[in-house]
Amino acid sequence: MNDPKLFSIDLVARESSAASETARALGIEVAAQFGPREEQTFALIARAAAGAVVGGLNGVIHWRWLYVAQFRVAPPARGRGVGGALLDRAERLARETDCVGIYLDTFSPAARAFYERRGFAKAGQIDNFPPGSARVFLTKKL
């Protein structure tokens, strides 16, 4: 199979029909083993009393896990309970949708400490990603 005359490899757009077909085929294989992924996206927004957005998080629920993809609290609102309230609401959503856990990742040591104070535990790490830092994955089982 390593004979270059037997196949070629092309760089194509992720949205191309060939890439879409490959993803669809993989989805079928994975679903046969683990069940359908059935993704449910969500977003939570925190607003100040006057209505201004002061933070939010978003992600996806799949295979009974809630993944926090993006999480931000505006600098002036940090240290005022906004982040904790957002994570509490995400945990409530996870429980409401029968999730078995929550997972997320961070590059920030301060954010990691925040998550650990809220019951998350380190599940893994990629060193030097981004260069000079580390990407840390954390989970919280419900």
Secondary structure, DSSP 8 states (H G I E B T S, - for coil): ---TTT-------TTSHHHHHHHHHHHHHHHHHH-----EEEEEEEE-TTS-EEEEEEEEEETTEEEEEEEEE-GGGTTTTHHHHHHHHHHHHHHHTT-SEEEEEES-HHHHHHHHHTT-EEEEEEETSSTTSEEEEEEEE-
